[in-house]
Amino acid sequence: MDKFRKKQFSSIEKLISLVTKDKSKQKIIVLSSPDKADKLFEEIKGTINCLHIPHFETLPYDFFSPSKRIINQRLTAFAQLKNNSSYNIVTSIQALIDLCPPKESLFSVESLEVNKPF
């Protein structure tokens, strides 16, 4: 294992130990870029209880909307946070400042199932 990879591995181990040290508190890990947040989430998702809130990947005045996949990932993460607040959050500074729907409209959604009364 080369020196860089060994250093990177030890820093991830250190982060995991810091996050798991006090499991009663929820933590938010904010990285400087969406790519770094994506990469870190992929490396730690099986080790600690965490959610990833991705960046929309659009600029403020773009003429197109964020992808449906990213919107779905964000809404799924918010719904999981509503149901279980013990998750740690991995995100980027850009994703942190992206607009979110109002809390009232986000969590007033009901789940529908086939062949179940409405």
C-alpha positions in Angstrom: 0.0 0.0 0.0 1.5 3.3 -1.0 2.1 6.2 1.5 -0.8 8.3 0.2 -3.4 5.5 0.4 -2.2 4.5 3.9 -2.6 8.1 5.1 -6.1 8.4 3.5 -7.1 5.1 5.1 -6.0 6.2 8.6 -7.8 9.5 8.3 -11.1 7.6 7.4 -10.5 5.3 10.4 -10.0 8.4 12.6 -13.2 10.0 11.3 -15.2 6.8 11.9 -13.9 6.6 15.5 -14.8 10.2 16.1 -18.3 9.7 14.7 -19.0 6.5 16.6 -17.5 7.8 19.9 -20.7 9.3 21.1 -23.6 7.5 19.4 -26.2 9.6 21.2 -25.4 12.7 19.2 -26.2 13.2 15.5 -23.3 14.6 13.5 -23.0 16.4 10.2 -19.9 15.9 8.1 -19.5 18.8 5.7 -16.9 18.5 2.9 -15.6 21.2 0.6 -16.9 19.6 -2.6 -19.7 17.3 -3.8 -17.2 14.9 -5.2 -15.4 14.6 -1.8 -18.8 14.1 0.0 -19.8 11.4 -2.5 -16.5 9.6 -2.2 -16.5 9.7 1.7 -20.1 8.5 1.9 -19.3 5.5 -0.4 -16.3 4.6 1.9 -18.1 4.8 5.2 -21.8 3.9 4.5 -21.3 0.3 5.6 -19.4 1.2 8.8 -21.5 4.0 10.4 -25.2 4.8 10.3 -25.2 7.7 7.8 -27.2 9.5 5.1 -25.9 11.4 2.1 -27.5 14.6 1.0 -26.2 15.2 -2.5 -25.7 18.6 -4.3 -28.3 19.5 -7.0 -25.4 19.9 -9.5 -27.0 23.0 -11.0 -26.1 26.7 -10.8 -28.5 29.3 -9.4 -29.5 30.6 -12.9 -29.4 27.4 -14.9 -32.3 26.9 -17.3 -32.7 23.2 -16.4 -33.8 21.4 -13.3 -31.7 19.0 -11.1 -31.9 15.4 -12.1 -34.8 13.3 -10.8 -32.3 10.9 -9.3 -30.7 13.6 -7.1 -34.1 15.0 -6.1 -35.2 11.5 -5.1 -32.0 10.9 -3.1 -32.4 14.2 -1.2 -36.1 13.6 -0.4 -35.4 10.0 0.7 -32.7 11.3 3.0 -35.0 13.9 4.5 -37.7 11.3 5.0 -35.3 8.9 6.7 -34.2 11.8 9.0 -37.8 12.4 9.9 -38.3 8.8 10.9 -35.0 8.2 12.6 -32.9 11.0 13.9 -29.9 8.8 14.8 -28.4 9.1 11.3 -25.1 11.0 10.7 -25.2 13.2 7.7 -22.5 13.4 5.0 -22.8 16.4 2.6 -21.0 19.2 0.9 -21.1 22.9 1.6 -22.9 23.4 -1.8 -25.6 20.8 -0.9 -26.0 22.3 2.5 -27.0 25.7 1.1 -29.2 24.3 -1.7 -32.9 25.2 -1.2 -35.1 22.7 0.5 -38.9 22.5 0.5 -40.7 23.8 3.6 -40.8 21.3 6.4 -44.6 21.4 6.5 -44.9 20.4 2.8 -42.1 17.9 2.9 -43.4 15.8 5.7 -47.1 16.0 5.0 -46.8 13.2 2.4 -48.6 9.9 3.0 -47.4 6.6 1.6 -49.8 4.7 -0.6 -49.8 1.0 -1.2 -51.5 -1.2 -3.8 -54.7 -2.8 -2.5 -54.7 -0.8 0.7 -57.5 1.6 1.7 -56.8 5.3 1.3 
